[in-house]
Amino acid sequence: MTVLLDDPMVTTPWVIDQMRRETADTFTFILKPVKGHGRGSFQFEPGQFNMLYVFGTGEVPISISGTQEQNGKLEHTTRVAGTVTGAMGKLRSGDVIGIRGPFGSHWPIENAIGKDVIVVAGGIGLAPLRPVYNALVGRRDEFNKIVLLYGSRTPEDILFRSELEKLSANLDIEVFVTVDRSTMGWRGNVGVVTSLLRNVPFDPRNAVAMVCGPEIMMRFSVHELQRRGLKEEEIYISMERNMKCAIGHCGHCQYGPEFICKDGPVFPYNRISNLLGTREL
Amino acid sequence: MKQLENIITNNENFKTLSPEHVKELAGRASIIDLETGAFMFCQDGKADHFYVLTKGSVGLEIHAAGWGTVTMQTLRSGDLLGWSWMFPPYRWHFDAKTLEPSQAIAFDAATVRDKFKKDSDFGYQVMKIVATHMMDRIVAARLQILDLYGKNPDHQGYAIR
């Protein structure tokens, strides 16, 4: 259940309990609330995001990559991509950042009950899907086949590698990892993640797909899923645009009639299919 | 022969072929089993077959002294392997090495080409199948070139991930 916020524009201080380096340019913050500023346990739905404020630098929307329910800690995984994330990358344990959220729509886990679930992630797009596959595995009996497809740039860029290895060892979830460019020693799959979709086992008449990654990767993944016979309304994608207020007031993330921050970031494909590929948006 | 016809008929790639065309292909095909690490073909070798993988996986590789071996793409069961058999001088451009025990239908390239000349409908139907795989692979190669997960200098700076 989503916690109702008193004032969604007011940031709350959280302290960086741990900073875990994932790859050369990605890292995960494990955050705990500053004493006296907590709101009890932080509840969110997989796919939602928080606004992370680096004091003196700026605020960016970052998807929630996990929580640790037993101790109320919150996890955010991001890549150094701009000024704010660059500043975030320089923070260390004990530093404090501001958090507003959670905001936005979420992945349709309840809609996936009783169906095959295909999770398709590209690059850092695995982070917003991490709470999804953890939830699916945690409630394994409620779903049919679970397939996780992940495309990475190189073997060195694979996110949550040990987690994925553990998942692959799990016999009732199928995990396929591919890299766009192989390097020495890599014996896994080489090729784009969309090519994996051609032969993945699922029943298109009773399946849901959740896709997250660069927009081009998502568009081509949708094409492949449609070619396999999956209905548009059973394909969900997570969009990103320039979000500022996160509550649909400022208009920075307007996407045709939608606001990515409020109506998204997760959309059923059929709701925005006519907007994707429109250059002006 | 009948067994091969059944295998080809039941293969997703050939579902558009008529029974007569399947029979023609089956007469020019054989099943091959391959151990891990077997080379199905090597760069500059004679492209006298093309393949449809029915089990296992194959890495398309290129090797050069001082540069090492680079795998460009992994092909899996259901994938068609080999186009060089269609175009003179009929020489392979890359190496294809199995990554696990694999099985493939191997088609004899010269007799398939001969059949193309005599039966244009057969040629058209088979070429449509090959062209579909070529299109998929070109699209995949373009996406690889785009380096989608790398840093894009023109990116507008928004980041939700």
Interface residues (C-beta under 8 A of the other chain):
Chain A: D25 F49 V60 P61 I62 S63 T77 T78 R79 A81 G82 T83 V84 T85 G122 G123 I124 G125 A127 P128 G151 S152 R153 D157 T178 D180 R181 S182 M184 W186 R187 G188 N189 V190 G191 V192 T194 S195 R198 N199 C212 G213 P214 I216 M217 F220 S238 E240 R241 N242 M243 C253 P265
Chain B: S57 G59 G68 V70 T71 M72 Q73 T74 R76 S77 G78 L99 D136 V139 A140 L143 Q144 L146 D147 L148 Y149 G150 K151 H155 Q156 G157 Y158 A159 I160 R161
